[in-house]
Amino acid sequence: MTVLPKTKSIELSFDSGWLTVWFNQPERRNPLTDDVVDDLEIVLASVRDDRSVRGVTFRGRGGFFCAGGDLKSFNAIATGAREQAMRTSTRIGDILADLNALPQVTVAMIEGAAMAGGLGLACCCDVSVGMSNAKFAFSETRIGITPAQIARYVLQKCGYAVGRRLMLTAAKFQGAEAATLGVLDLAVDSVEALEEAERNIRTDVLVCAPGAVAACKALIVGMPQTPDDEKVIYAAENFSRCLQGDEGKEGVSSFIEKRKPSWHVEINE
């Protein structure tokens, strides 16, 4: 990535093949405002086909991940036309679908709290790491709405029974419990440990072939929608395209020749 896209409400940094997206309205606990949604759309579109971007981390400034949807905006929409509410929800759904299918590895680093749509966004990421004392809730039903667009990603992340209970009851829980529920992949006790965990993820990803990671992501996302009688062929086509592509040839050759492949990147400490 030679030029970072211009954004209005989120900050971006890029280092050693890794993009970090910072939610940057800490005075409001980093809500998903219209400007943030605009910026996410721009960022996801700009990195989707850029294999120099090997991974994307989402994090919040001010020690707070994301409070979810912008309730001030919701208040205005509540008294408007149904079509406006539909457009708003559909747009959020499209952004979440794009994030879920992004060809790069995605990481959510959660401090402070992740609530409602903010936690749903984290559930779209491949890896979620959070502080043990961070607060979590799918809180929509507490304010008379539903976790509509995030629901499928919540169920995808933590399973049907757990996700069903958490969304229906709007239960509050902290990071240590979130890890046992499957909402987090890892809970840690300090910011230093949080950042170390992300460095370890980066180190692992940066030795993987970016095209193979993208193909693996497509396989993971696409397999559940593929009819059972087509799954074998679907997987075989995915595998053969990789093996017979440039990365497959380079990867096999580098292994046989006992050298690092061309895509190997050393992370900056």
KEROBA-589448 format. One record per atom (N, C-alpha, C): x, y, z. Coordinates in steps of 0.05 Angstrom, whole numbers, padded with zeros to 5 digits, always signed. Layout:
<pts>
XYZ/...
</pts>
This chain:
<pts>
+00017-00024+00000/+00000+00000+00000/+00018+00024+00000/+00019+00038-00022/+00037+00062-00025/+00023+00087-00015/-00003+00089-00017/-00017+00113-00008/-00041+00104+00008/-00043+00115+00033/-00067+00109+00049/-00091+00124+00039/-00114+00111+00039/-00138+00126+00031/-00145+00148+00050/-00157+00169+00040/-00165+00192+00056/-00191+00185+00072/-00190+00190+00098/-00213+00185+00115/-00219+00209+00132/-00245+00210+00141/-00254+00234+00156/-00254+00229+00186/-00259+00204+00194/-00264+00200+00222/-00249+00177+00234/-00234+00162+00219/-00217+00141+00229/-00188+00147+00221/-00169+00137+00237/-00141+00140+00230/-00130+00114+00219/-00110+00117+00201/-00098+00093+00189/-00068+00094+00192/-00056+00071+00197/-00027+00069+00197/-00020+00043+00183/+00003+00043+00169/+00012+00019+00154/+00041+00014+00159/+00047-00011+00167/+00075-00018+00173/+00080-00047+00166/+00101-00053+00151/+00109-00080+00145/+00086-00098+00136/+00070-00086+00117/+00048-00102+00105/+00023-00103+00122/+00022-00087+00144/-00001-00089+00161/-00015-00062+00165/-00041-00061+00160/-00057-00037+00163/-00071-00037+00190/-00069-00015+00204/-00085-00012+00229/-00106+00010+00225/-00130+00003+00231/-00153+00022+00230/-00160+00030+00258/-00158+00055+00264/-00164+00066+00291/-00191+00080+00290/-00210+00071+00306/-00234+00087+00311/-00226+00110+00328/-00234+00134+00320/-00221+00158+00332/-00241+00179+00341/-00261+00171+00355/-00279+00190+00369/-00282+00181+00398/-00260+00181+00413/-00261+00170+00440/-00279+00185+00459/-00283+00211+00453/-00301+00227+00470/-00330+00216+00469/-00336+00201+00448/-00363+00190+00444/-00362+00159+00446/-00339+00149+00455/-00335+00120+00457/-00336+00106+00429/-00326+00121+00409/-00322+00109+00383/-00347+00096+00370/-00368+00111+00366/-00392+00099+00354/-00389+00095+00324/-00406+00079+00313/-00406+00075+00284/-00424+00096+00271/-00414+00120+00269/-00428+00142+00257/-00429+00139+00226/-00445+00156+00213/-00446+00155+00184/-00418+00159+00172/-00403+00178+00184/-00376+00183+00174/-00358+00158+00177/-00360+00144+00199/-00344+00120+00204/-00352+00099+00183/-00378+00095+00179/-00387+00076+00159/-00376+00083+00131/-00377+00109+00124/-00366+00118+00099/-00336+00111+00097/-00321+00116+00119/-00293+00111+00118/-00287+00081+00116/-00302+00065+00131/-00298+00036+00129/-00303+00026+00101/-00323+00036+00088/-00328+00029+00060/-00304+00035+00042/-00293+00059+00046/-00270+00067+00030/-00246+00049+00036/-00240+00044+00061/-00217+00028+00069/-00219-00001+00058/-00242-00013+00062/-00246-00041+00054/-00243-00043+00023/-00254-00024+00009/-00252-00024-00020/-00223-00021-00029/-00208-00004-00015/-00180+00002-00023/-00161-00021-00018/-00167-00038+00002/-00148-00060+00008/-00156-00086-00004/-00181-00089-00012/-00191-00115-00021/-00173-00129-00041/-00164-00115-00061/-00148-00127-00082/-00118-00121-00080/-00110-00110-00057/-00082-00102-00053/-00068-00123-00036/-00052-00140-00049/-00039-00161-00034/-00014-00152-00019/-00007-00126-00022/+00014-00116-00005/+00004-00111+00023/-00022-00110+00026/-00035-00109+00053/-00040-00138+00062/-00025-00147+00082/-00027-00174+00090/-00047-00179+00112/-00053-00158+00127/-00072-00160+00149/-00082-00133+00157/-00104-00133+00171/-00117-00108+00180/-00125-00112+00209/-00117-00093+00226/-00125-00092+00254/-00144-00069+00259/-00165-00074+00274/-00184-00054+00282/-00181-00049+00312/-00179-00023+00319/-00174-00016+00347/-00185+00012+00353/-00192+00018+00377/-00204+00043+00384/-00185+00061+00400/-00185+00086+00394/-00170+00106+00410/-00183+00110+00437/-00167+00120+00456/-00178+00126+00482/-00183+00102+00499/-00172+00079+00492/-00177+00055+00508/-00205+00044+00507/-00219+00049+00485/-00246+00040+00481/-00249+00031+00452/-00259+00006+00449/-00261-00005+00422/-00283+00009+00405/-00308+00002+00411/-00330+00014+00395/-00357+00010+00409/-00372+00032+00411/-00397+00031+00425/-00421+00022+00408/-00415+00016+00382/-00437+00007+00365/-00450+00030+00350/-00475+00025+00341/-00489+00044+00325/-00492+00072+00338/-00494+00092+00322/-00497+00119+00331/-00526+00124+00339/-00532+00125+00365/-00560+00128+00374/-00572+00155+00367/-00556+00175+00364/-00567+00201+00356/-00578+00199+00327/-00564+00185+00310/-00574+00180+00283/-00599+00162+00284/-00598+00141+00301/-00621+00123+00303/-00646+00138+00312/-00642+00158+00330/-00665+00173+00340/-00679+00188+00317/-00663+00199+00299/-00674+00214+00277/-00688+00195+00257/-00676+00172+00253/-00687+00152+00234/-00713+00140+00245/-00715+00138+00271/-00739+00125+00283/-00765+00139+00276/-00763+00165+00271/-00787+00180+00264/-00790+00186+00235/-00772+00174+00219/-00772+00179+00190/-00786+00157+00175/-00782+00157+00149/-00794+00137+00132/-00781+00110+00135/-00797+00089+00132/-00786+00062+00134/-00763+00057+00114/-00764+00069+00091/-00744+00066+00071/-00716+00075+00081/-00717+00097+00097/-00692+00107+00107/-00679+00087+00127/-00695+00076+00144/-00685+00056+00163/-00675+00031+00148/-00689+00023+00127/-00680+00001+00110/-00653+00007+00097/-00649+00031+00087/-00624+00038+00074/-00601+00038+00094/-00606+00049+00117/-00585+00050+00138/-00577+00021+00146/-00596+00004+00151/-00590-00023+00159/-00576-00039+00137/-00586-00036+00113/-00574-00050+00090/-00545-00042+00085/-00540-00016+00088/-00513-00006+00084/-00494-00018+00105/-00502-00019+00130/-00486-00031+00151/-00482-00061+00144/-00503-00074+00135/-00500-00102+00128/-00480-00107+00106/-00480-00089+00086/-00461-00092+00064/-00432-00089+00074/-00428-00069+00092/-00401-00065+00103/-00392-00089+00119/-00409-00100+00135/-00402-00124+00151/-00396-00148+00133/-00412-00151+00112/-00407-00173+00093/-00380-00170+00080/-00373-00145+00072/-00347-00140+00060/-00324-00146+00079/-00328-00138+00104/-00307-00143+00124/-00304-00173+00129/-00326-00187+00131/-00326-00216+00136/-00311-00231+00114/-00314-00221+00090/-00302-00235+00067/-00275-00222+00058/-00265-00202+00072/-00241-00189+00064/-00218-00209+00060/-00203-00209+00038/-00184-00229+00033/-00160-00230+00052/-00156-00208+00067/-00134-00207+00086/-00143-00218+00113/-00124-00225+00130/-00130-00232+00158/-00138-00207+00173/-00159-00209+00188/-00169-00186+00203/-00169-00192+00233/-00161-00172+00248/-00158-00175+00277/-00173-00152+00292/-00188-00159+00312/-00200-00139+00330/-00185-00139+00356/-00175-00115+00364/-00162-00112+00390/-00179-00095+00408/-00190-00107+00429/-00212-00095+00444/-00202-00087+00472/-00204-00060+00476/-00200-00049+00503/-00225-00035+00511/-00229-00032+00537/-00251-00016+00547/-00278-00030+00545/-00289-00029+00521/-00315-00042+00516/-00319-00045+00486/-00335-00065+00479/-00345-00069+00452/-00374-00076+00455/-00391-00059+00445/-00420-00062+00449/-00435-00064+00423/-00457-00079+00423/-00477-00079+00401/-00462-00082+00374/-00467-00063+00356/-00455-00065+00329/-00424-00065+00330/-00412-00052+00350/-00383-00053+00352/-00373-00081+00358/-00387-00095+00375/-00380-00123+00381/-00387-00141+00357/-00408-00134+00343/-00415-00149+00318/-00393-00146+00297/-00382-00122+00295/-00360-00117+00276/-00336-00135+00284/-00330-00136+00310/-00308-00153+00319/-00313-00183+00312/-00338-00191+00313/-00345-00219+00306/-00340-00225+00277/-00339-00205+00260/-00333-00209+00232/-00303-00214+00227/-00286-00207+00247/-00257-00210+00244/-00249-00238+00248/-00226-00245+00236/-00216-00272+00238/-00206-00279+00266/-00194-00259+00279/-00183-00263+00306/-00192-00239+00323/-00201-00245+00347/-00208-00224+00366/-00193-00228+00392/-00179-00207+00401/-00164-00207+00426/-00173-00184+00443/-00178-00189+00468/-00189-00167+00485/-00178-00168+00513/-00182-00146+00527/-00174-00144+00555/-00193-00160+00572/-00183-00173+00593/-00199-00189+00611/-00221-00172+00625/-00215-00146+00629/-00234-00129+00643/-00251-00113+00624/-00248-00117+00598/-00265-00103+00579/-00294-00112+00582/-00312-00094+00575/-00341-00100+00577/-00353-00106+00550/-00372-00125+00550/-00384-00134+00525/-00414-00137+00529/-00429-00132+00507/-00458-00138+00507/-00468-00134+00479/-00486-00152+00471/-00503-00148+00447/-00528-00135+00459/-00527-00108+00461/-00546-00094+00478/-00571-00084+00464/-00575-00091+00439/-00596-00080+00423/-00624-00082+00436/-00631-00106+00446/-00658-00110+00456/-00664-00093+00480/-00643-00084+00494/-00647-00066+00517/-00659-00039+00509/-00654-00031+00484/-00664-00005+00474/-00686-00009+00453/-00697-00033+00452/-00721-00037+00435/-00715-00043+00406/-00691-00051+00399/-00685-00058+00371/-00673-00086+00370/-00664-00094+00347/-00652-00121+00344/-00624-00119+00333/-00608-00140+00339/-00581-00141+00328/-00581-00151+00299/-00597-00138+00282/-00605-00149+00256/-00582-00158+00239/-00565-00138+00231/-00544-00144+00212/-00520-00159+00223/-00517-00158+00250/-00494-00172+00262/-00501-00200+00269/-00526-00208+00270/-00535-00233+00281/-00520-00257+00269/-00518-00258+00242/-00506-00281+00230/-00476-00284+00237/-00463-00261+00241/-00434-00261+00248/-00430-00269+00277/-00449-00261+00294/-00448-00270+00322/-00451-00300+00324/-00470-00311+00309/-00474-00340+00309/-00450-00354+00297/-00438-00342+00277/-00415-00353+00264/-00391-00354+00283/-00389-00333+00300/-00366-00331+00318/-00368-00349+00342/-00391-00349+00356/-00393-00363+00382/-00412-00386+00382/-00425-00392+00359/-00443-00415+00358/-00472-00407+00363/-00489-00425+00354/-00518-00419+00354/-00529-00415+00382/-00524-00434+00400/-00536-00433+00426/-00526-00409+00442/-00500-00405+00443/-00489-00383+00458/-00498-00356+00446/-00495-00354+00419/-00503-00329+00406/-00532-00322+00410/-00549-00342+00409/-00578-00339+00413/-00583-00327+00441/-00571-00339+00461/-00575-00330+00488/-00565-00302+00492/-00541-00296+00483/-00529-00270+00487/-00544-00247+00473/-00555-00253+00449/-00570-00232+00435/-00598-00229+00446/-00611-00250+00454/-00638-00248+00465/-00639-00234+00492/-00619-00240+00509/-00619-00229+00536/-00604-00204+00539/-00589-00196+00518/-00571-00172+00520/-00553-00174+00545/-00544-00198+00551/-00528-00203+00575/-00502-00187+00574/-00494-00177+00597/-00469-00164+00600/-00448-00183+00610/-00424-00182+00598/-00402-00199+00607/-00376-00186+00602/-00355-00196+00614/-00328-00184+00611/-00310-00203+00595/-00286-00193+00590/-00268-00206+00572/-00261-00234+00578/-00256-00240+00604/-00249-00267+00612/-00271-00286+00604/-00296-00278+00610/-00319-00296+00603/-00323-00296+00573/-00317-00274+00559/-00320-00273+00530/-00303-00293+00517/-00279-00299+00528/-00261-00319+00517/-00273-00347+00520/-00286-00352+00543/-00298-00379+00547/-00322-00383+00529/-00336-00360+00523/-00360-00362+00506/-00353-00364+00476/-00328-00358+00469/-00321-00358+00441/-00323-00331+00427/-00332-00311+00442/-00334-00284+00430/-00306-00273+00426/-00287-00278+00444/-00259-00272+00441/-00243-00298+00436/-00222-00296+00420/-00204-00318+00417/-00184-00319+00440/-00178-00295+00451/-00158-00293+00472/-00165-00269+00490/-00164-00273+00516/-00166-00251+00535/-00140-00248+00549/-00131-00223+00552/-00105-00217+00565/-00109-00196+00587/-00089-00192+00604/-00092-00176+00628/-00079-00149+00626/-00065-00142+00604/-00052-00116+00602/-00051-00108+00572/-00047-00082+00569/-00044-00071+00541/-00019-00083+00528/+00002-00086+00544/+00026-00098+00533/+00021-00126+00523/+00006-00142+00538/+00000-00169+00529/-00018-00169+00504/-00036-00149+00503/-00053-00146+00480/-00037-00141+00455/-00018-00123+00457/-00001-00116+00434/+00018-00139+00427/+00028-00153+00447/+00044-00177+00442/+00029-00198+00426/+00004-00202+00434/-00013-00222+00420/-00016-00214+00391/-00020-00188+00386/-00023-00179+00358/+00003-00183+00343/+00026-00177+00355/+00051-00181+00342/+00055-00211+00334/+00046-00229+00352/+00049-00257+00346/+00031-00265+00322/+00007-00253+00321/-00011-00259+00298/+00002-00249+00273/+00013-00224+00273/+00026-00213+00250/+00049-00230+00241/+00066-00239+00260/+00089-00255+00253/+00080-00281+00239/+00059-00293+00249/+00049-00318+00236/+00039-00312+00208/+00023-00291+00205/+00010-00285+00179/+00031-00277+00158/+00052-00263+00166/+00071-00252+00147/+00090-00273+00136/+00088-00297+00145/+00103-00319+00132/+00085-00335+00113/+00059-00328+00112/+00040-00341+00095/+00038-00327+00068/+00032-00341+00047/+00029-00329+00021/+00003-00313+00020/+00004-00288+00012/-00020-00271+00012/-00042-00281-00006/-00035-00292-00029/-00055-00302-00047/-00068-00327-00036/-00052-00344-00022/-00063-00368-00010/-00081-00361+00014/-00074-00340+00029/-00091-00331+00051/-00118-00322+00039/-00117-00307+00017/-00142-00297+00005/-00158-00320-00005/-00145-00340-00017/-00160-00364-00027/-00172-00380-00004/-00157-00382+00017/-00167-00396+00041/-00191-00382+00053/-00190-00356+00053/-00212-00340+00064/-00237-00345+00046/-00233-00345+00020/-00255-00350+00001/-00266-00378+00006/-00249-00397+00011/-00258-00424+00016/-00275-00426+00041/-00265-00413+00062/-00279-00413+00088/-00307-00400+00086/-00307-00377+00072/-00333-00362+00070/-00352-00375+00050/-00341-00386+00029/-00357-00398+00008/-00367-00426+00013/-00352-00442+00028/-00360-00470+00031/-00388-00474+00043/-00395-00459+00064/-00422-00464+00076/-00445-00459+00056/-00441-00441+00037/-00462-00435+00017/-00462-00454-00007/-00441-00471-00008/-00439-00490-00030/-00455-00515-00025/-00471-00524-00044/-00487-00549-00040/-00468-00572-00034/-00478-00590-00017/-00461-00613-00008/-00449-00629-00032/-00465-00633-00052/-00455-00649-00075/-00436-00634-00092/-00430-00608-00086/-00411-00593-00101/-00386-00585-00085/-00386-00593-00059/-00364-00584-00042/-00337-00596-00050/-00336-00621-00058/-00311-00633-00066/-00299-00619-00090/-00315-00613-00110/-00305-00599-00134/-00297-00571-00127/-00313-00558-00110/-00308-00530-00102/-00280-00529-00089/-00275-00547-00070/-00249-00547-00056/-00226-00555-00075/-00231-00574-00093/-00210-00582-00112/-00202-00559-00130/-00222-00544-00139/-00216-00521-00156/-00200-00500-00141/-00208-00495-00116/-00194-00476-00099/-00164-00484-00096/-00160-00510-00090/-00133-00521-00086/-00116-00520-00111/-00128-00528-00133/-00112-00530-00158/-00103-00503-00168/-00122-00483-00165/-00114-00455-00173/-00090-00445-00157/-00089-00452-00131/-00067-00443-00114/-00041-00459-00122/-00043-00485-00123/-00019-00501-00128/-00006-00495-00155/-00023-00490-00175/-00012-00484-00202/-00007-00455-00208/-00012-00438-00188/-00007-00410-00190/+00022-00404-00182/+00030-00378-00185/+00057-00370-00179/+00065-00376-00150/+00046-00371-00132/+00053-00375-00103/+00057-00405-00097/+00039-00421-00109/+00042-00450-00104/+00069-00460-00114/+00077-00452-00138/+00103-00461-00149/+00126-00450-00132/+00124-00425-00123/+00145-00413-00107/+00146-00426-00080/+00123-00432-00068/+00123-00444-00041/+00134-00472-00041/+00127-00488-00060/+00138-00515-00062/+00168-00515-00067/+00177-00497-00085/+00205-00495-00092/+00221-00486-00068/+00211-00466-00054/+00226-00455-00031/+00229-00476-00009/+00208-00492-00005/+00209-00513+00015/+00230-00534+00007/+00230-00542-00018/+00249-00562-00027/+00278-00551-00026/+00281-00526-00032/+00307-00513-00033/+00315-00502-00005/+00299-00506+00015/+00305-00497+00042/+00312-00468+00044/+00294-00451+00032/+00298-00422+00034/+00271-00410+00040/+00271-00385+00048/+00246-00371+00054/+00233-00363+00027/+00207-00365+00026/+00193-00358+00001/+00193-00327-00003/+00187-00318-00026/+00189-00290-00034/+00171-00272-00018/+00149-00283-00007/+00130-00266+00007/+00136-00263+00037/+00156-00276+00046/+00163-00276+00075/+00171-00247+00083/+00158-00237+00104/+00164-00210+00114/+00172-00212+00143/+00195-00199+00150/+00203-00197+00178/+00188-00174+00191/+00176-00178+00213/+00161-00157+00226/+00180-00137+00240/+00173-00112+00239/+00189-00091+00253/+00181-00091+00282/+00201-00092+00299/+00196-00091+00328/+00193-00063+00338/
</pts>
